[in-house]
Amino acid sequence: MTRRLTPELVKKFHIHMCNKYDMKIMDKEDAWEMQLVGKALDMMKIQDKDDFLNRYATTIGNRIYLPYEVGSYDISLDNQIGTLCHELHHKRQADRDSFFEIKYLLDKDYRAHKEARALTVNLEMHWWYCGKLYNTDMLAESLRSYALEDRHIRVVKKHLKIHAAIVKQGGVENTISKQSIRWLNRRAPNVGVIRSR
Amino acid sequence: MVRFSIILLFLATLLYACEECEPEETKCEGDKLYLCYSDGQWEKIDDCDDIWGPEEDSVWICDEDAFGEDEGGCVLLDGGTND
């Protein structure tokens, strides 16, 4: 058996996790509401509209808007899993805070913290698949395209560095990662490097 | 002008009072790890006792000096068990 993700497994994973969290996957480029949000973010100087539509996934309410087709090779399959987990983490954050969306848009400190937390899910899922860590400084720097400033990036770097130390020792802390790893290990026990659960 | 200065002073005091910590500081409260965020507020970043792995019986604790003096983190107890 090969130790690789397959498009079928990735599609089934999306269906399972979306059912679990009552979420729907939407095509971002075709969604008129995303065109509007893109324009608004551009006007607020938070993110460039084209970048928003073509490079980033977005979660609003019970919809996850993706700029690619699930299971395609447009982006790597493990990235697709990481992206879904990241977005589902935002869904959990929104469920715990009624003002999540508005605070996320208006408060850069809040946005930095919530994105950093969600990026720790990417760290965990990438480790599950590859047994390697993302470069945490580069991950933190990627948040500059969320209109964050040096002071935010510095703290996010520290946040990710602290969490990376957990991941490097084989620890998994986020609920989404635990649920995902449990499901993936059951369906494809030979794929991930974390197999103890 | 005096009144304006007093208001400014009052606002500055309020801001200072809200600034609870120095960004990038860490602290432990029980098994929870907090990081001082860019707004000077403590944010919980990890529940050390919720961490899985690497073994079934692994135990993680919050250590305020995990990465050096005052550099907190969740650390894995060597040979720790849950019993």
Interface residues (C-beta under 8 A of the other chain):
Chain A: K108 D109 A112 H113 A116 R117 R151 H152 R154 V155 K158 H159 I162 H163 A165 I166 Q169 G170 G171 V172 E173 K178 I194 S196 R197
Chain B: P23 E24 T26 L33 L35 C36 Y37 S38 D39 Q41 E43 I45 D46 D47 D50 I51 W52 G53 P54 E55 E56 S58 W60 A66 F67 G72 G73 C74 L76
